[in-house]
Amino acid sequence: MTDRTSYSNPLTERYSSKEMSYIFSQEYKFRTWRKLWIALAEAEKELGLNITQEQINELKAHADIINYEDAEAREKVVRHDVMSHVHAYGLQCPLAKGIIHLGATSAYVGDNTDLIQYREALNNIREKLVSLLSKMKDFALKEKDRPALGFTHFQAAQLTTVGKRTCLWMNEFVLDLEEIDFCLSTLKFRGVKGTTGTQASFMELFDNDEERVKKLDDMVAGKMGFSHKFIVTGQTYTRKLDSRIMGALSSLAQSAHKTTNDIRLLQNLKEIEEPFEKNQIGSSAMAYKRNPMRSERVASLSKYIMSLYSSTAMTSSTQWFERTLDDSANKRLAVPEAFLAADAVLIILNNIFNGLVVYPKQIEKRIKAEIPFMATENIIMNAVKKGGDRQVLHERIRELSMEAGRSVKELGKENNLLELIAADVSFGLSLEELEKMTDPSLYIGRAPGQVTEFMEKVVGPLISGHGMTGSDFELKV
């Protein structure tokens, strides 16, 4: 039964996936602690310490059977989470009790588990981001030739295409994918470094045999699936790493916010609309409304992610010497929540681009209202070919444009600039000729070609290189 008397986290209950929630769950954390203790004991045994295979087997037999009640009871007494779980593990493994956590400090399980969580969470984010790019790619290619009014300052500008505008959104996400790939490729394991990072406790265990201590560090990293490790740390790995990862998540949030801002504006213009389900209610009072609630949710969650980035930046900058504990409560809130929110953002974006709706007639209507102004240079050039004076025609078309503009803005009429020009004998152009000069396809430049080139040279190789396609992800609400 759901407990409705305590605060619940909307990220886990409403927005993010079960997979991402599990990565940052207590169960995942404490099982990883035990895997780390097993890896440490195995490596120490292999390097000559007096640890038996029977002890290792006992540890493995209880790796996933965690006696939480014993750990929680012990923590009330000793006020230390790691030692409480060492104690609980020892109760289950009496033969191995004396060699659990041998030579290690709390950061051995705490920090290394964080890094393992980050690796899995980044891979999860990458999967959803590549899937999103795949869906956006399909949409952009489908719409690459469809002219649409471009906007600068949210004022009518030269034409683009629906597909080209989508590529602008995609380009932001491509940069984010590069950041995430960089974070994954440079992610290092803390390893076994001891209380202040000097490995003094392990030097004691291995009779000052530095080569065996170095080998121990390498072996444990390898057992936990890391090919790179920090050579130098304090008691903790550098919190600069948290800040770097949060920077990548913040960058992703910036891209998501920009994209959904544009979608919300286009939905207001009735040109593009996010999916709207058959029984979905847009407003409790205004039954006709189709609010862009998915895009708004992305914007809301994205703001939250961006705000969390500053938290890890401040934590990284204020760590004292080999470590202080003022990072702990902060990072255990900020980093998981940023990942959960980023996961939710990508689930929603995948949903949006799985069913984004285009309204061609609305797009054409808006182009028709503005394109006569954009075509004036072409009109002047064609009129000059028929013997007109360029300077005279330029002044005349300026006057007619002002007249047409007043008609649109003050009287609410359609743009009649073409009709005004056709009626002016100084241009010598018929309405039919003028309409041919305002064919939208004449004003989109290389937009279709840019879409094709972008997909062939950038997006396509990225998607195939990651071995992923446009998967579907569950949207909770």
N, C-alpha and C positions, 0 to 999 in steps of 0.2 A: 504493500500500500504506500502511496506517495505521502511523504511527510510535508504537510502544508503549513506547519507551524514554524519552520526555519527558512532562512534565505536559501534560495536555490540559484545556481548559476545559469542564466539564460543561454550561454554559449553551449553548455553540454545538454541542456534540456530542449532547446528550440532550434539551434542553428548548426552546430558542427557535427561531423560524422562520428559514429561509434569508434571507428578506427583511430581517429585523432584523439578522441577522448581517452581511449585505452592507453595510448602511448604515454600520456601524462597522469595515468591513474596510479594509485597506491600499489595495486597489484603488480603492474609492470615494473614500478620502481623497486619493490622489495624482491621480486623474482630476479631482477637484474643484479641487485646486491649479491644475491646468493650465487649467481653465475660468476660474478667477479671474485668472490671468495674461493670458488672452486678453481677458477683459472689461476689464481695466485698460488693456491696449494699445489696444484698440478705442476706449475712451473718451478716452484721451490723444491718439490720432490725430484723433478727431472734434473735439477741442478745440484742435487746431492744432499739436501736437508733430510733429516730423519722423519720423513712422513711416509706412511705406508699406503699401499693401494687400497687396503681395507678401509682406511680413513677416507680416502677420496671417494670410494664407492658409497660410503655412508652419506657423505655430503650430497652426492648426486641423487641418491634415493629420496632425499627430502628437499630437493631444490625447488619444487613447485608446491610443496605442501607446507604452507606457512602458518605457524601457530600464533596468529595475531593476538589472541588473548594474553598469552604469556609475555609477548613483547610489550603490549600496552600496560600490563600490570607492572612490569619492570621499569618502564619509562616514568611512571608516576613516582618511583623511588629514586632513580638515578638522574632523571631529567636529561637524558641523552639518548637520542633516537638510534644512533648506530650501535652503541654498546647494548642497548635493549634488544636489538635484533641479533647481535652476536650471542647474547645470553639465551634468547629463545631458540636459535639454531643449535646451540650447544645442548639444550635440553633434549632435542630430537636426535642429536648425534653425539652420544657420550664418548665414543671412541675418538672422534675428531675434535671434540670440544677445545682441546688445548692448542690446536693449530689453526683455528679459524681466525682470520684477520691478522696473521702472523707478520709482524714488522710494519703493518700498515697504519695509516692515520685515517680519520673519518672521511677526509677528502678523497681517499682511494675509491670508496664506494660512491660517495656523494657526487663528486665531480665527474668521475668516469661514467656514471649512470646518466648524468645530464648530457654528456656528449653523445652517448648512445641514443638517448631520446631525440636529441637534435638531428642526428643523422637520419633516423627513421622518419621524423616529422618533416624534414626537408625533402626527403624522397617522396613522401606523401603529397606535399605541396607541389613538387615538380610534376608528378603524375597528373594532378588536376589542372595545372597550368598548361601542360602540353596538350591535354584534352581540350581545353578551352581554345587554344590556338588552332587546333584542328577544326573545331566547329566554326570559328571565325573565318578560317581559310575558305571553307565551303561557302559561307555566306558572302564573303568578299568576291570570290570568283563568280558566283551567281549574279551579283549586282555590279560587276566591274564596269559595265557599259551604260548603266542607268544614270543619265545626267541628274544632278541635284544642285540646288542653289547652295553656293558656298557662303560662309559667314566669316567676317572679321569684325571683332568688337560686337558680335551678334547683330551686325548690320549686313544687309545684302551685299555680297561680293561676287567675284567671278565664279563660274560654275565649277563643280567638281563632279565626281560620281559617288553613288552610295558605296560602291566597293572601295574606292580610293579612300573615302573617309574612314571606313572600317580598318584599312591598313594603317592609318594614323594611330588608331587605338591599339592595333596589334603591335606596332613598332615599340610602344611603351612596354608591353608585356614581354616582347623579345628581350629587351634590355633587362627586365626583371629575371627572366629565365637565365640569362648569362650570369647575373649576380648570384642566383641560387646555385647554379652549377659551380661557380667559383667557391662559394661557401662550402659545398660538398667536397670539391677536389682538394681544398686546403684544410679541411677539418682534421685536427690532430687529437690524438688520445693523450690524456694526462699521464697515464701509466702509474708506475710505482715510484713515488718520489719522497715519501716520508713527511715528517711534520713541517719542515721549512723548505722542502724541496731539495735538500742536499743528499738524500738517500742514506743518511748516517745509520739509521736503524738496520738497513739491509747490508750495509758494510759490516756492521757488527755480526749479523746473522751468518754472513759468508766470509768471516775471518779476514776482512779487508781485501777480499779478492774483487777488485774493481771490474774486471772483465765479466765475472759471473753476475755481478749486480747489473751491469749494462745489458747482459744477455737476458736477465730476468725481466727487465723493462720491455725489451723487444718481444719476448715470448708472450707476455701477458697481453700486450697490444695486439699481437697476431692472433691469439686465441679469441679475442673479442672483435676480430674482423677489421682492425685498423692497420693500414700499411705505413702510416705516419704517426709520429708522437712528438710531443714537445720535449726538447732536450733539456730546457731549463724551465722551471716553474718555482713559485713560492709554495706555500702550502696548497694553493689552488692553481688551476690553470688561469691564465690571464682573463679578466672579465672584459677585456677588449674584444674577445671572441663573441661574447653575448651581444655586445654592441654591434659588431659586424653583422651578425645574423639578423638582429632586429632591424638594422638598416635595410637589409634585403627585403624583409617583410613590410617595412614602412614604404619602400619603393613600390612594392606590389600594390599596397593600399592606395598610393597616390595614383597609379595607373587605373585601378578599379574605380576610384572616385571620379577621375576625369571622364572615363568612358561612360559611366552611368549618369553623370551630369549631362553629357551630350544626349544620351538616350532620353532623359527626362525632358529636355528642351525640345527634342524632335517629336516626342509624344504630345507635347503641348501644341506643336505645329501640325499634328495629325499626319506626319509623314512616316514615322516609324513607331511601333508599339511593342512593348514587351508582351510575353504570353499572358493571356487572361483566361482563366479556366471557366468552364460553363457555369458553375454554381458560385463562382467567386463574387464577393460583395465588395464594391469599391468604397462605399461610404454608408454609414449607418443612417444618415439623413437624406443624402442625395443619391437616389437609387440608380441614376443614369451614369454615375461616375465610373471611370476605369483608371484608377490611380496607378502610377508606376511604382507599386509597393516593393517589388523586388529590387529595382534600381535604388530606391530610397533606403532600403535596408543595407544594400552594399555601401552606400555613401555613409550611413551611420556607423557601420562596423569599421569602415576604413578610417574614419576620424579617430576611432578608439585605438586602432593599431598604431597610427601615426603618433598619437599622444604617448603611447607606451615606450616608443623608441627613446624618448628623452630620459626615461627612467633608467634604462641600462647605460646610457651615455654618462649620466651623473654617477652611477654606481662605479663604472669603470674608472672614472677620473678621481674618485675619492677613496680608493683602496690604499691602505697604509702598509708600506714595507712588504713583508711576506704574506700577510693577510689581515683583514678585519672581518667581523661577522655582520657588519651592517649591509652586506650584500644579500644575505640569505633570504630574509622574508621578502625583500623586494623582488629578487629574481624568481623566486618560486611562484610569485603572482604574475609578474609582467611577462616573462617569456612564454610559459604555457598558454596564457590568455591570448597573446599575440598570435601564436600558432593556431589556436582554436578559432579565433576570429578570422584569420587568413584562410583557413580551411572552409569556413562558412561562406566567406566572400566568393571563393572559387566555385563552390557548389552552386551558389545562386547564379553566378555569371554563366556557368555551363548550362544551367536551366534556361536562362534568358536567350542565349545564342542557339539553343536547341530549337527555339520556336519564335525568333524575332520576326515580327510582321512588318511588311513594307506596303505602303499605300501609294501606288504609282500616280493615281489621278491627283492626289493632293500635292505630290511633288511637282507634277507637270503644271498644276494651277499656279504654284508659287513661282516657278520659272517663268511662266507666261506673263506674270505681273511685272517681272523685273528685267527680262532679257531685252526688251526694246532699248532700254538705256545702255546695256552692255554692247549692243550691236551698233551703236552710233558711229564708231570709227570705221567699221566696215561699210556702213551706209554712205558715209562721206566719200570714202575711196571709190565706191561704185558710181556715185553721182559725179565725181570728178572725171571718171572714165567717159562719161557721157557729155563732157564739155563744161561742167560746172566749175566755179571758182572755189577752191578749197577754203579760203579765209571767209568768204561770204557764207558758204554752206555751214562752216563751223559755228559762226555766230547765229545763223538761223536755227540750226539744230539745238543750240543752247536755249534759245528762246522757246522753241516748241517743247523741249524737255521740261522747262519750268512750268509751262502751261499744263502739260500732261501730269506733272507732279502735283500741282495744285488740285487738279481734277480728282486725283486719287486720294490725297490727304484731306482736302477740305470738303469735297462733295461725296466722297465714298464711292466714286465710279471706277470702272475698269481702266487700266492703262491704255490710252488711245493715241500714244505717240506715233505708232505706225500709220494710223489713219490720218493724222495731222501732216505727216511727212508726204504721204501719197497725194494729199490734196494741195501740196505746195509745188507749183510748177518748176521752181528753181532746182529741184532735185531730179526731176525727170524720171522718177521711179514709180512703178505701179505697186499696189498693195500686194499682189501676188509675188512680185520680185522681192519686196521687203520681207515678206514672210519666209521666203527661202533663205534670206540672210540671217534670220533668227532661229534657224534650226539648232536646237541645243547641242547636237553632236559636233557642231563647228567650234564650240567654246569650251570643250573639256580637255583640250591639249593632249598630253600623253597619259592622262589618268588611267585608261584601260591597260595600256602597255606597262605602266608603273606597277599596277596590281599584279599582272602576270610575272613581271621581272622579280618583284618582291617575293612572290610565292616560290618561284623557281630557284632563286639564289639564296634566300634567307629562310623562309618559313618551312618550305618543303624539306630541305636538308636537316633542319632542327628537329622536326617531327620524326622523320625516319631515323635520325641519329639517336633519338631517345627510345625508338622502338615502341611508340605508343600511338593510339588513335583516339578519336572522340568518344570516350566512354561516358556512360550516364551515371549520375550520382544522385542519391536520394535527397530530395528537398523536404525537410521536415514540416515546415509550415510556410 
